[in-house]
Amino acid sequence: MARHRVLLVEDEEDIQELVRYNLGRDGYAVEAVTSGEAALASARQAPPDLILLDIMLPGIDGLEVCRLLKANPKTNPVPILMLTARGEEVDIVTGLEVGADDYLPKPFSPKVLTARVRAVLRRATAAVADAQTTIRLHDLVIDPGRHEVTVGGAAVDLTFTEFRILHLLARRPGWVFTRAQVIEEVRGEEYPVTDRSVDVHMVALRRKLGENGKYVETVRGVGYRFRD
């Protein structure tokens, strides 16, 4: 089995050595860079399996690096574990809001480091598997691998954005997604999505699904759900 590739973005040498040694001992391949600019270049060229990202960096800080990585479709799926100094609660919250998957306060023990890395990678692997599973609800079939939707065996011609919205809702029937969550799912680096445009996509999606469109429900004042 191929080793997981970890990109470490950290300008402190002692932390670099700590991470390299302990993750290397557990079988991870660790690449270390010391700046946000270098992190962006490396991740875009060859997306790793996980990014360990310090917040305090020379040049572009970790929060901005995280935001840029999550806005890029090529690097968006890569899980990010933020490294933070103790007491930086505002930075922790901001990091999670811009897309970080978890955070690890400094100083940290090697055991906690490896446990967090394993947990983040495990969640990411499960999410990828879930995202590729064919969904069957009523007479609606959604095949993410083929990027196809059928109703009663007949193909439904959806746009890329309509497909992403339907797939998001149908993965968790009954679960209410806010407009902000829908926007987060379908946004692209150069494709702005607004509350109003989400509503327009929902109208088109319901129309294309015909009778099955009734299962895409509006939850007034909150967002949308796929009726369970």
C-alpha positions, 0 to 999 in steps of 0.5 A: 500500500502506498504511503500517505503523503503529508505536507507540513507547512511550518517554519520552526525547525524543531517542530519540523523535526518532531513531525518528520520523525514521528510521522515517518516512524508511522509510515507517512511520507512527509514533505516540509516547507516553511512558507505559505507561498511554498505550500500553495505551490507544492499543493497545487502541483501535487496535492498531498493526502493531508496538510499540517498547516501552521497559522503563524507563517512568514508572508501569507499566513496559514488562514489565508493559505487554507482559504486559497486551498479550499477555494481551488477545486484541485486542492479543496478535497485535501484535509487540513490540520491546523497547528496553533499556539495555545490561546489562539481561540479566534484563529482556531474558529476562523481556521475551521470557518475557512475550511480546516478539518481540525486543529492541534494546539502547540506544544503537542505530544507525538502520540496526540499528533499521530492520533489526530493525523490518523483520525483526520485521514480516516474521516477524509477516506470515509467522506470520499467513499461516501461521495462515490456511493450510488444513491437510490431514493424512490425511483431516483438514482444518482451515480456520482462516479458517472455523474448521472441521474435517472428517474424511473430509468430515464436520464435527467440532464442536470447542469454541474451545479444542479447535480452537486446540489442534488447529490448534497441533499440526497446523501443525507435525506431529512437533513436540512442544509442551509443556503450557506452550506449549499453554497460551500458545496458548489462554489468554485474558485471562479464561480461565485454563488449567491443565495438568490442563485441557489434558489434559481438552481432549486427551481430548475432542479425540481422542474427537471426531476418532474414528480420527484421534484417534490422531494426537494423541500424548502425549509422556510427561513433555514434552507433545503432538504431531501424529504426522507 
